[in-house]
Amino acid sequence: MDGDKPGQWQMSQKSLVAPASFSNHQKIGQRGVAAAQRLRQDDHVDPIWDLATLAALPLKCSRHNTNSRAHSITKLVSTNVTGVNESIVIVCEKKDLFASACAVVRAFPLFSRKNRRGTTPPVTVNVEFILMEGEKILLEPLSQPEISCIESVARGIRLAAKIVDTPCNEMNVSHFLEEVQTVAGEVGLTPVIIRGEDLEAHGFGGIYGVGKAAAVPPALCVLSHEPAGATKTIAWVGKGIVYDTGGLSIKGKTAMPGMKRDCGGAAAILGAFYAAVKSGFTENLHAVFCLAENSVGPNATRPDDIHKLYSGLTVEINNTDAEGRLVLSDGVAYAKKDLKAEIILDMATLTGAQGIATGKYHGAILTNSDLWEQKALDAGRISGDLLSPVPYCPELHFSEFSSSVADMKNSVGDRNNAQVSCAGLFIAAHLGFDYSGSWLHIDMASPVHCGERATGYGVALLCSLFGNYTTCSLLQQFAPNVTEPPLKKVCL
């Protein structure tokens, strides 16, 4: 792994002969500690062993955690890296390979502006796996396509984390579009971009209204992968607020730092789109990026202003800090009307309430489909990007947006009434609650970062969730094994 180039990441499966008693994490840890003690007692041991660290993962794993203990892997690797070339060996069951690999990747962020004295040589990280099945070590190596697949997902995770970590003076809307252009060039696509005043002319009142006060104009950007023989159309829509001051409903001095991360949904979708296309996505896949800086200035949207969104619905603004739902509503309406998508997923750092409702490790999933909810929950455990469901009940919650002068307001009347669900339902309203397709909303405001570093959350999740739509045998293995019932129940 080169410190500045996201593509250099080496993974392999190491074939070793080991005792059959390597049957669980505890036994591996006990034997490893004993071996390390013997090594340190030997005066003739190579000094390189002084740099070796052996760690065992926690034994406890509840039903809402990932069996891979991915978060512990990331923490262990992060706290034990030396800053020079690294060799990491992971002993795990094959079913935990994907999540474990992604967990290691998260420990090596790309973005840094620290001054380094002298010339620092590139750092290479070699990650090897000893795969277990019960008490048996699997000696058959991973195929090169499988290793390439993991490397593509790794690239996607690190790309998403880099974008989220980068401050707005280096990652404004124009810079984000450059990242999209780079990915588009690597997968042989040309993005469609609608920007600035053209957004208003085309009816994108949400994106335009949020971003019109910024020095760098807002944009809707679309990448479309349309392979021959595709029978389904899927759209991933990402919130790309490159910085969120709150607008005229301005955030306080302690709430604003960290708002460079408000593009985390769009960043995850860019990374996942790259990995999915590289893995041979077989259906039509569109990535829709809703990009804006929510700034303050003479042209800023005011509370009481009314905007008409791409859906045709009007919105009375009562909180300019509830801007993400406005840009996403334009994005999902475009996915429905123009792209004719049957499956629409939007991903966003949407609400602070998400962290209260589902915590800093689990994103919130809101969907009109029982099937896709279960698939998403399973994909979260498989990938390590955990999810927890929140209530989908528009008949009880959507009234929070009632307005006397427009079709709806953009912020709830009662902040104590299922805020995470309500925020998602605002977006769903612009699809229409009678939308016959499947809609998924993922709020990942808290999992997007851990401490001061981005996690790349969402890339592994999407690659697992839609793994069955790729030609990659590895992603197919790590896709949720949930089948659609004979008569699909539509949740209105």
C-alpha positions in Angstrom: 0.0 0.0 0.0 1.6 3.2 -1.2 1.0 6.1 1.3 -0.3 8.4 -1.5 -1.6 6.0 -4.2 -4.8 4.1 -3.3 -4.3 1.4 -5.8 -1.3 -0.4 -4.3 -2.7 -2.9 -1.9 -1.5 -6.5 -1.7 -3.6 -9.3 -0.4 -3.2 -13.0 -0.6 -4.1 -16.3 1.1 -1.2 -17.9 2.9 -1.1 -21.7 2.9 0.4 -22.9 6.1 0.4 -26.1 8.0 -0.7 -25.5 11.6 -1.9 -27.6 14.5 -5.5 -28.7 14.3 -6.1 -27.1 17.7 -6.2 -23.7 16.0 -10.0 -24.0 16.3 -11.0 -20.7 17.8 -9.8 -17.3 18.6 -9.0 -18.2 22.2 -6.8 -21.2 21.4 -4.9 -19.2 18.8 -4.3 -16.4 21.2 -3.1 -18.7 24.0 -0.7 -20.6 21.8 0.5 -17.4 20.2 1.3 -15.7 23.6 3.1 -18.8 24.8 5.2 -18.8 21.6 6.0 -15.2 21.9 7.2 -15.7 25.5 9.5 -18.5 24.4 10.9 -16.3 21.6 11.7 -13.5 24.0 13.5 -15.8 26.4 15.8 -17.0 23.6 18.9 -14.8 23.4 19.5 -16.0 19.8 16.2 -15.0 18.4 16.2 -12.7 15.4 15.6 -9.1 16.7 12.8 -8.7 14.1 10.5 -10.6 16.5 10.7 -7.6 18.9 8.4 -5.9 16.4 5.9 -8.7 16.1 2.5 -8.4 17.8 0.1 -11.2 18.3 -3.5 -10.4 19.2 -6.7 -12.4 19.8 -10.1 -11.0 19.0 -12.9 -10.8 21.6 -14.8 -14.1 22.1 -18.1 -12.3 22.7 -20.2 -11.5 19.7 -23.9 -10.7 20.1 -26.5 -11.1 17.4 -26.4 -7.5 16.3 -22.6 -7.6 15.8 -20.6 -8.9 12.9 -19.1 -12.3 13.6 -15.8 -11.1 12.1 -15.4 -8.6 15.0 -14.4 -6.1 12.3 -14.3 -3.1 14.5 -11.9 -4.8 16.9 -9.7 -5.8 13.9 -9.4 -2.2 12.8 -8.6 -1.0 16.3 -6.0 -3.7 16.8 -4.3 -2.9 13.5 -4.4 0.8 14.0 -2.8 0.7 17.4 0.0 -1.6 16.4 1.2 -0.3 13.0 4.8 0.9 13.0 4.7 3.3 10.1 7.1 1.2 8.0 6.4 -1.8 5.7 3.9 -4.0 7.4 3.0 -7.7 7.2 -0.4 -8.6 8.6 -1.6 -12.2 8.9 -5.3 -12.8 9.7 -6.5 -16.2 10.9 -10.2 -16.4 10.4 -13.0 -18.6 9.0 -13.6 -18.1 5.3 -17.1 -16.6 6.0 -15.3 -13.7 7.8 -12.7 -13.1 5.1 -14.5 -10.2 3.4 -15.3 -8.2 6.5 -11.8 -8.9 8.0 -10.1 -7.7 4.9 -12.2 -4.5 4.8 -11.5 -4.0 8.5 -7.7 -4.0 7.9 -8.1 -1.5 5.1 -9.9 1.0 7.4 -6.8 1.2 9.5 -4.7 2.8 6.8 -6.3 6.2 5.8 -4.9 8.1 2.8 -5.4 11.8 3.7 -2.7 13.7 5.6 -1.2 17.2 5.5 1.4 16.6 8.2 4.8 18.0 7.4 7.3 15.1 7.2 10.9 16.0 7.6 13.1 14.4 4.9 11.9 11.9 2.3 9.6 9.3 3.6 9.7 6.1 1.4 6.4 4.6 0.3 4.9 2.1 2.8 3.7 -1.3 1.6 1.3 -3.4 3.6 1.0 -7.1 2.8 -2.1 -8.7 4.2 -2.2 -12.5 4.3 -5.1 -14.8 5.4 -5.0 -18.3 6.9 -8.5 -19.5 6.3 -10.2 -22.0 8.6 -13.2 -24.2 8.4 -13.9 -25.6 11.8 -10.6 -27.0 13.0 -9.3 -27.4 9.4 -7.0 -25.0 7.6 -8.1 -24.5 4.0 -5.1 -25.0 1.7 -6.7 -24.0 -1.5 -5.6 -20.4 -2.3 -7.9 -17.6 -3.4 -8.0 -17.1 -7.1 -6.5 -14.0 -8.6 -9.9 -12.6 -9.6 -11.0 -13.0 -5.9 -7.9 -11.2 -4.7 -8.5 -8.5 -7.3 -12.0 -8.1 -6.1 -10.9 -7.5 -2.5 -8.3 -5.0 -3.8 -11.0 -3.1 -5.7 -13.2 -2.9 -2.6 -10.2 -1.8 -0.6 -9.5 0.9 -3.1 -13.2 2.0 -2.8 -13.1 2.2 1.0 -9.9 4.2 1.0 -11.2 6.5 -1.7 -14.4 7.2 0.3 -12.4 7.8 3.5 -10.0 10.1 1.8 -12.8 12.3 0.4 -14.5 12.5 3.8 -11.2 13.3 5.6 -10.3 16.1 3.1 -11.4 19.6 4.2 -13.6 21.7 2.1 -10.8 24.0 0.9 -9.5 20.9 -0.9 -12.7 19.0 -1.4 -15.4 21.5 -2.6 -17.9 20.6 -5.3 -15.4 21.0 -8.1 -12.8 18.8 -6.4 -15.5 16.1 -5.8 -16.4 16.2 -9.4 -12.7 15.7 -10.2 -12.8 12.5 -8.1 -15.9 11.4 -10.0 -14.1 12.1 -13.3 -11.1 10.0 -12.2 -13.3 7.0 -11.4 -15.3 7.5 -14.6 -12.0 7.4 -16.6 -10.9 4.2 -14.8 -14.2 2.3 -15.6 -14.6 3.8 -19.1 -17.6 6.1 -18.5 -18.5 9.7 -19.0 -20.4 11.5 -16.3 -23.5 13.6 -16.9 -23.2 16.9 -14.9 -25.9 19.6 -14.4 -24.5 22.5 -12.5 -25.1 26.0 -11.2 -28.0 28.0 -12.8 -28.7 25.0 -15.0 -30.0 23.2 -12.0 -32.7 25.8 -11.4 -33.5 25.7 -15.1 -34.0 22.0 -15.1 -36.2 22.1 -11.9 -33.7 20.8 -9.3 -34.9 23.3 -6.7 -33.5 21.3 -3.8 -29.9 21.1 -4.9 -29.9 24.6 -6.3 -31.6 26.1 -3.2 -29.1 24.5 -0.8 -25.9 25.4 -2.8 -26.7 28.7 -4.5 -25.0 30.9 -1.8 -21.6 29.1 -2.0 -18.7 30.5 -4.1 -18.4 27.1 -5.8 -21.7 26.2 -7.5 -23.7 23.0 -6.7 -24.1 20.1 -9.1 -26.0 16.9 -9.9 -23.6 14.3 -11.3 -24.6 10.9 -12.7 -22.4 7.9 -13.6 -24.3 5.2 -15.6 -23.1 1.6 -16.1 -25.4 0.0 -18.6 -24.1 -3.5 -19.6 -25.7 -5.5 -22.4 -28.3 -7.9 -21.3 -29.3 -6.0 -18.1 -32.8 -6.5 -17.0 -32.9 -4.4 -13.8 -32.2 -0.8 -13.2 -30.6 0.2 -9.8 -29.8 3.7 -8.6 -27.6 4.7 -5.7 -28.1 8.3 -4.6 -25.6 10.0 -2.4 -25.8 13.1 -0.3 -22.7 15.2 -1.1 -22.7 18.2 1.1 -19.1 19.1 1.0 -19.5 21.4 4.0 -22.5 22.2 6.1 -22.5 25.5 8.0 -26.3 25.0 8.6 -27.0 28.0 6.3 -28.8 30.9 7.9 -30.0 28.4 10.6 -26.3 28.4 11.4 -24.6 25.7 13.5 -22.9 26.6 16.8 -19.1 26.7 17.2 -19.0 23.2 18.6 -21.4 21.7 16.1 -19.7 22.9 12.9 -16.2 21.3 13.2 -16.4 18.0 11.4 -19.0 19.1 8.8 -16.5 18.3 6.0 -17.8 14.7 6.6 -21.3 15.6 5.3 -20.4 14.2 1.9 -19.9 10.7 3.4 -22.9 9.2 1.6 -21.8 10.4 -1.9 -18.2 9.4 -1.1 -19.3 5.8 -0.2 -21.4 5.5 -3.3 -18.5 6.6 -5.5 -16.2 4.0 -3.9 -18.8 1.3 -4.1 -19.6 2.1 -7.7 -16.0 1.8 -8.6 -15.7 -1.6 -6.9 -19.0 -2.9 -8.3 -18.2 -2.0 -11.9 -14.7 -3.5 -11.5 -16.4 -6.7 -10.2 -18.5 -7.1 -13.3 -21.9 -5.6 -12.3 -24.4 -7.3 -14.6 -27.4 -4.9 -14.2 -27.9 -1.2 -15.0 -26.3 0.7 -12.2 -26.5 4.5 -11.8 -24.6 6.5 -9.2 -26.3 9.9 -8.5 -24.3 12.5 -6.6 -26.1 15.5 -5.1 -23.4 18.0 -4.5 -23.5 21.3 -2.7 -21.9 23.5 0.0 -24.5 24.7 2.5 -23.1 28.2 3.0 -24.1 31.6 4.2 -24.3 34.6 1.9 -26.6 37.2 0.2 -28.1 34.4 -2.0 -28.7 31.9 0.9 -32.0 30.3 1.2 -34.1 31.9 4.0 -36.4 30.2 6.5 -39.9 30.8 5.0 -38.7 30.5 1.4 -40.6 28.0 -0.7 -38.8 25.8 -3.2 -40.2 23.5 -5.9 -38.2 20.3 -6.1 -37.7 18.0 -9.1 -40.6 15.9 -8.0 -42.9 18.8 -8.6 -43.7 19.2 -4.9 -43.2 22.4 -3.0 -41.3 22.7 0.3 -41.6 25.5 2.8 -38.1 25.9 4.4 -38.3 26.1 8.2 -34.8 25.0 8.9 -31.9 25.6 6.4 -29.9 23.1 8.4 -32.2 20.3 7.2 -30.6 20.5 3.8 -29.5 16.9 3.0 -33.1 15.7 2.5 -33.6 18.5 0.0 -30.7 17.5 -2.3 -31.5 13.8 -1.9 -35.2 14.4 -2.8 -34.1 15.8 -6.1 -31.7 12.8 -6.6 -34.3 10.1 -6.0 -36.9 11.9 -8.1 -34.4 12.0 -10.9 -33.7 8.3 -10.4 -37.4 7.5 -10.7 -38.4 9.9 -13.5 -35.3 9.9 -15.7 -33.4 6.7 -15.0 -36.6 4.6 -14.5 -34.9 2.8 -11.5 -36.7 -0.1 -9.9 -34.4 -0.2 -6.9 -33.4 3.1 -5.4 -31.0 3.4 -2.5 -30.0 6.7 -0.9 -27.2 7.0 1.5 -26.5 10.1 3.7 -25.0 11.5 6.8 -28.5 12.8 7.3 -29.3 13.3 11.0 -27.6 13.7 14.4 -30.5 11.7 15.7 -29.2 8.6 13.9 -26.3 8.4 16.5 -28.9 8.6 19.3 -31.2 6.0 17.7 -28.8 3.4 16.5 -25.4 4.4 17.8 -22.0 5.1 16.3 -21.4 1.6 14.9 -24.8 0.9 13.3 -26.2 2.9 10.5 -30.0 3.2 10.3 -32.0 1.5 7.5 -35.4 2.7 6.5 -37.2 0.9 3.6 -40.6 0.2 2.1 -39.5 -3.5 1.6 -39.4 -6.3 4.2 -37.1 -8.2 1.8 -34.6 -5.5 1.3 -34.6 -4.6 5.0 -33.6 -8.2 5.9 -31.0 -8.3 3.1 -29.5 -5.0 4.3 -29.2 -6.2 7.9 -27.5 -9.4 6.7 -25.2 -7.5 4.4 -24.2 -5.3 7.4 -23.2 -8.3 9.5 -21.4 -9.9 6.5 -19.5 -6.7 5.5 -18.8 -5.2 9.0 -20.8 -2.0 8.0 -23.5 -2.7 10.5 -27.2 -1.6 10.2 -30.2 -1.4 12.5 -33.8 -0.9 11.3 -35.9 2.2 12.2 -39.7 2.3 11.8 -41.2 2.8 8.3 -44.7 4.2 9.1 -45.5 7.2 6.9 -49.2 7.3 8.0 -48.1 8.0 11.5 -45.0 10.1 11.0 -45.2 12.1 7.8 -47.7 14.6 9.3 -44.8 16.1 11.1 -44.0 18.0 7.9 -47.4 19.6 7.4 -47.5 23.1 6.0 -50.3 25.6 5.5 -48.7 27.2 2.4 -46.8 24.4 0.6 -46.9 20.6 0.1 -44.6 20.2 3.1 -42.1 21.8 5.4 -38.5 20.5 5.4 -38.2 20.0 9.2 -40.4 18.2 11.7 -42.8 19.8 14.1 -42.0 17.5 16.9 -38.3 16.6 17.2 -39.1 13.9 19.7 -41.1 11.8 17.2 -38.9 9.3 15.3 -36.6 11.9 13.8 -34.5 9.4 11.9 -37.6 7.9 10.3 -39.2 11.2 9.6 -36.1 12.5 7.8 -36.1 9.5 5.5 -39.8 9.7 4.9 -39.3 13.3 3.6 -37.1 11.8 0.8 -39.6 9.0 0.2 -42.4 11.5 -0.3 -40.7 12.8 -3.4 -40.7 9.3 -4.8 -44.3 9.0 -3.7 -45.4 6.5 -1.0 -47.2 4.6 -3.8 -43.8 4.0 -5.6 -44.0 0.4 -6.8 -40.2 -0.2 -6.7 -38.0 -0.9 -3.7 -36.6 2.1 -1.8 -33.9 2.0 0.8 -32.6 4.9 2.9 -29.4 4.5 4.9 -28.5 7.2 7.5 -24.8 6.8 8.5 -24.1 10.1 10.2 -22.2 8.5 13.1 -20.5 5.4 11.5 -19.0 7.7 8.8 -16.2 8.4 11.2 -14.4 6.9 14.2 -12.8 9.7 16.3 -11.2 12.1 13.9 -10.8 9.7 11.0 -13.3 8.6 8.3 -14.1 4.9 8.1 -15.1 4.5 4.5 -18.5 3.2 5.8 -20.9 2.1 3.1 -18.6 0.7 0.4 -18.3 -2.8 1.8 -22.0 -2.7 2.7 -23.2 -1.9 -0.9 -20.7 -4.4 -2.4 -22.1 -7.2 -0.2 -25.8 -6.1 -0.5 -25.6 -6.1 -4.3 -23.0 -8.9 -4.6 -25.4 -11.2 -6.5 -25.6 -8.7 -9.3 -21.9 -9.1 -10.1 -19.9 -11.8 -11.9 -17.4 -11.8 -9.0 -17.6 -15.2 -7.2 -16.2 -13.7 -4.0 -18.9 -11.0 -3.8 -21.5 -13.6 -4.6 -20.3 -15.7 -1.7 -20.6 -12.7 0.6 -24.0 -11.5 -0.6 -27.1 -12.0 1.7 -28.8 -15.3 1.2 -32.3 -14.0 1.3 -34.7 -15.0 -1.4 -37.8 -13.1 -2.5 -41.1 -14.7 -1.5 -43.4 -15.9 -4.3 -45.8 -13.0 -3.7 -44.0 -9.9 -2.9 -45.6 -7.8 -0.1 -45.6 -4.1 -0.9 -45.4 -2.0 2.2 -47.4 1.2 1.4 
